[in-house]
Amino acid sequence: MSQVLHTPPPTRAPADDLTALALRHGLSVSGARPTLPEYVRQLWARRHFIAAFSTAKLTAQYSQAKLGQVWQVMTPLLNAAVYYFIFGVLLNTKHNVPDYVPFLVTGVFIWTFTQSSIMAGTRAIAGNLGLVRALHFPRAALPISFALQQLQQLLFSMAALVVILLCFGVPVAASWVLALPVLVLQFTFNAGVSMIMARMGARTPDIAQLMPFVLRTWMYVSGVMWSIDKITKGDKLPHVVTILLQLNPAAVYIDLMRFALIDSFHSHQLPPHVWAAATGWSLLAGVGGFIYFWKAEETYGRG
């Protein structure tokens, strides 16, 4: 009679024992989300990459066009020309708006900064999966670098805007210095919203197809081509609608830039507590968007 040897089945080590073993040998979960302070430190350590990446993207954007970087200025100027003909001439929104051309061009340039930052941020992860999967770096570097790219493009446009202001008789004034804090607040807001949209776009790429319609609607209620102050005077609109129009973040930054650059745009045309609103939107979007993006850090590029 043959003797059958019964060997006990292998036992699996408890998960707690495996965790302790990994910790004892200095191992950690691959791709685990770092703590928020550590994430900020990692992001700061890669600040040179963020700046170089945004500059490279900006340089390559029009590399195939014969006019090259001239399109950085020509594109918003052509948009302004179209809006002037449709809204300023045909719909007569320029009525009772002093310095309408500087008013319009300023609105178009500042709005384009927000619009382009959000659109680029929406595709920041989904459109760069090869980079995300190949290299280890804080993923927030991508939407921030795209927002920085749009800021650099805006600075080119601002040079053309200064020429337009001077050509239409708008004098150089000390208030032009206010453009700097406005740009800082708007950049922080844009980067925060870009990070929110980057996380949503990474999970649902179809959002990128929807965003042009959302942004176009947002533009029409942001006072780019018309004066919110003129529309909201009196009791023509419900009070809630007036408040929403005045506190619209895009409109807040546009009006602040108009106030800084155009001498005929006075402080009484600004919504109440406008600087507090601009700062509040900047902090809410910047800090909130950063934390929202960080919470899904380990999921980007997977699946």
C-alpha positions in Angstrom: 0.0 0.0 0.0 1.4 3.3 -1.0 1.6 6.0 1.6 0.1 9.3 0.6 1.8 12.3 2.1 -0.5 15.1 3.0 1.2 18.5 2.9 -0.5 21.3 4.6 -1.6 24.1 2.2 0.6 27.2 2.2 -0.5 29.8 4.5 -0.8 33.4 3.4 0.8 36.0 5.7 -1.6 38.4 7.2 -1.8 41.8 5.5 -0.6 43.5 8.7 2.6 41.4 8.7 3.3 42.3 5.0 2.8 46.0 5.8 5.2 45.8 8.7 7.7 43.9 6.6 7.5 46.5 3.9 7.9 49.4 6.3 10.9 47.6 8.0 12.7 47.5 4.7 11.8 51.1 3.6 9.2 50.1 0.9 6.2 52.2 0.1 3.2 52.0 -2.2 4.1 52.9 -5.8 2.4 56.0 -6.9 0.9 56.7 -3.5 -0.4 60.3 -2.9 2.0 62.3 -0.8 0.8 64.5 2.0 -0.3 68.0 1.0 2.8 69.8 2.4 5.1 67.2 0.7 3.2 67.7 -2.5 3.7 71.5 -2.4 7.4 70.9 -1.8 7.7 68.5 -4.8 5.9 71.0 -6.9 8.1 73.9 -5.9 11.2 71.7 -6.6 10.0 71.4 -10.2 9.3 75.1 -10.7 12.0 75.3 -13.4 10.3 72.4 -15.3 7.0 74.2 -15.1 8.4 77.4 -16.5 10.4 75.6 -19.2 7.5 73.4 -20.2 5.1 76.4 -20.6 7.6 78.4 -22.6 8.2 75.4 -24.9 4.5 74.9 -25.5 4.1 78.6 -26.2 7.0 78.6 -28.7 5.7 75.4 -30.5 2.1 76.6 -30.6 2.5 78.6 -33.8 5.7 77.0 -35.1 3.9 75.7 -38.3 2.4 79.1 -39.2 4.3 81.5 -41.5 3.6 84.5 -39.2 4.7 82.5 -36.2 4.4 84.2 -32.8 2.6 87.2 -34.4 -0.6 85.1 -34.1 -0.3 85.4 -30.3 -1.4 89.0 -30.8 -3.4 88.7 -34.0 -5.9 86.1 -32.8 -7.4 88.2 -29.9 -7.2 91.3 -32.1 -9.2 89.6 -34.9 -11.7 88.4 -32.3 -12.1 91.9 -31.0 -12.6 93.2 -34.6 -15.4 90.7 -35.1 -17.1 91.5 -31.7 -16.8 95.2 -32.5 -18.7 94.8 -35.8 -21.4 92.5 -34.4 -21.9 93.9 -31.0 -20.6 97.5 -31.2 -22.0 98.4 -34.7 -24.9 96.0 -35.4 -26.2 95.7 -31.8 -25.0 99.2 -30.8 -23.6 98.1 -27.4 -21.0 100.9 -27.7 -23.8 103.5 -27.1 -22.9 105.6 -24.0 -19.7 103.6 -23.5 -16.7 105.9 -23.6 -13.5 104.6 -25.3 -15.4 101.6 -26.6 -12.5 100.2 -28.6 -10.1 100.1 -25.6 -13.0 98.9 -23.5 -13.7 96.0 -25.9 -10.1 95.0 -26.6 -9.3 95.0 -22.9 -12.3 92.7 -22.2 -11.4 90.4 -25.1 -7.8 90.0 -24.0 -8.6 89.4 -20.3 -11.4 87.0 -21.2 -9.2 85.1 -23.6 -6.7 84.5 -20.8 -9.3 82.8 -18.7 -10.9 80.9 -21.5 -7.6 79.5 -22.9 -6.3 78.6 -19.5 -9.4 76.6 -18.7 -9.6 74.9 -22.1 -5.9 73.9 -21.9 -6.3 72.8 -18.3 -9.2 70.5 -19.2 -6.9 68.6 -21.5 -3.8 68.8 -19.3 -3.9 65.2 -18.1 -6.0 63.5 -20.8 -3.9 65.1 -23.6 -0.5 64.2 -22.0 -1.0 60.6 -20.9 2.4 59.6 -22.4 4.2 62.1 -20.2 2.1 61.3 -17.1 2.7 57.5 -17.4 6.4 57.8 -18.3 7.6 60.2 -15.7 7.1 60.6 -12.0 6.3 64.3 -11.0 3.5 66.2 -9.3 0.7 66.1 -11.9 -0.5 69.6 -10.9 2.6 70.9 -12.8 0.7 70.3 -16.0 -2.4 72.5 -15.5 -0.3 75.1 -13.8 2.2 75.2 -16.7 -0.7 75.6 -19.2 -2.1 78.5 -17.2 1.4 80.0 -17.1 1.7 79.6 -20.9 -1.5 81.6 -21.3 -0.2 84.3 -19.0 2.9 84.6 -21.1 0.7 84.9 -24.2 -1.4 87.5 -22.5 1.8 89.6 -21.8 2.5 89.7 -25.6 -1.1 90.8 -26.1 -0.8 93.5 -23.4 2.0 95.1 -25.4 -0.4 95.5 -28.3 -3.1 96.7 -25.9 -0.9 99.5 -24.7 -0.4 100.6 -28.3 -4.2 100.5 -28.9 -4.8 102.6 -25.7 -2.3 105.2 -26.8 -3.7 105.4 -30.3 -7.2 106.0 -29.0 -6.1 108.8 -26.7 -6.0 106.9 -23.4 -3.1 108.5 -21.4 -0.5 106.7 -19.4 -1.6 106.9 -15.7 -0.3 105.7 -12.3 -3.4 103.4 -12.1 -1.7 101.2 -14.8 0.3 99.7 -11.9 -2.9 98.1 -10.6 -2.8 95.8 -13.6 -0.1 93.7 -11.9 -2.1 92.6 -8.8 -5.1 92.0 -11.1 -3.0 89.6 -13.3 -1.7 87.8 -10.2 -5.2 87.3 -8.8 -6.6 86.3 -12.2 -3.7 83.9 -12.8 -4.3 82.2 -9.4 -8.0 81.9 -10.2 -7.3 80.5 -13.7 -4.8 78.0 -12.4 -7.2 76.8 -9.8 -10.1 76.3 -12.2 -7.7 74.6 -14.6 -6.8 72.1 -11.9 -10.4 71.4 -11.2 -11.1 70.9 -14.9 -7.9 68.8 -15.3 -9.1 66.3 -12.8 -12.6 66.2 -14.3 -11.2 65.9 -17.8 -8.9 63.1 -16.8 -11.8 61.0 -15.6 -14.3 62.1 -18.3 -12.5 63.2 -21.5 -15.8 64.2 -23.2 -15.9 67.3 -21.0 -13.4 68.8 -23.3 -16.0 68.7 -26.1 -18.6 70.4 -23.8 -16.4 73.2 -22.5 -16.5 75.5 -25.6 -20.2 75.8 -25.2 -20.0 76.5 -21.5 -17.2 79.1 -22.0 -19.0 80.8 -24.8 -22.1 81.2 -22.6 -19.9 82.4 -19.7 -18.3 85.0 -22.0 -21.7 86.5 -23.0 -22.6 87.1 -19.4 -19.2 88.5 -18.4 -19.5 92.0 -20.0 -16.8 91.4 -22.6 -18.7 93.3 -25.3 -21.1 95.3 -23.2 -21.1 97.3 -20.0 -22.5 95.4 -17.0 -22.8 98.8 -15.2 -25.1 100.1 -17.9 -27.3 97.0 -17.9 -27.7 96.7 -14.2 -28.6 100.4 -13.5 -32.1 100.9 -12.4 -34.6 98.1 -11.7 -34.6 96.5 -15.2 -33.2 93.3 -13.8 -34.0 91.2 -10.7 -31.7 92.0 -7.8 -30.4 88.4 -7.7 -29.4 88.6 -11.4 -27.7 91.9 -10.9 -25.6 90.5 -8.0 -24.7 87.4 -10.1 -23.6 89.5 -13.0 -21.5 91.8 -10.8 -19.8 89.0 -8.8 -19.1 86.9 -11.9 -15.4 86.2 -11.5 -14.6 86.8 -15.1 -16.4 90.1 -15.1 -14.7 91.1 -11.9 -11.2 90.7 -13.4 -12.2 92.3 -16.7 -13.7 95.4 -14.9 -10.7 95.7 -12.6 -8.3 95.7 -15.6 -10.5 98.3 -17.4 -10.4 100.4 -14.3 -6.6 100.1 -14.1 -5.9 101.0 -17.8 -8.8 103.2 -19.1 -9.2 106.6 -17.5 -12.8 106.9 -18.6 -13.7 103.8 -16.7 -14.4 105.1 -13.2 -14.6 103.4 -9.8 -18.4 103.9 -9.6 -18.7 101.4 -12.5 -17.1 98.7 -10.4 -19.3 96.4 -8.3 -19.2 96.9 -4.5 -16.2 95.4 -2.7 -14.6 94.5 -6.0 -11.1 93.9 -4.6 -12.5 91.6 -1.9 -14.4 89.7 -4.5 -11.4 89.3 -6.8 -9.2 88.1 -3.9 -12.0 85.8 -2.6 -12.4 84.1 -6.1 -8.7 83.8 -6.4 -8.2 82.1 -3.0 -11.3 79.9 -3.4 -10.4 78.6 -6.9 -6.6 78.5 -6.3 -6.6 76.8 -2.9 -9.7 74.7 -3.5 -8.7 73.7 -7.0 -5.3 72.7 -5.8 -6.6 70.5 -3.0 -9.3 69.0 -5.2 -6.7 68.1 -7.8 -4.2 66.7 -5.2 -6.8 64.3 -3.8 -6.9 62.3 -7.0 -3.1 62.5 -7.6 -2.6 58.7 -7.6 -5.3 58.1 -10.2 -4.0 60.2 -13.0 -2.7 58.1 -16.0 -4.2 54.9 -14.8 -6.8 52.8 -16.6 
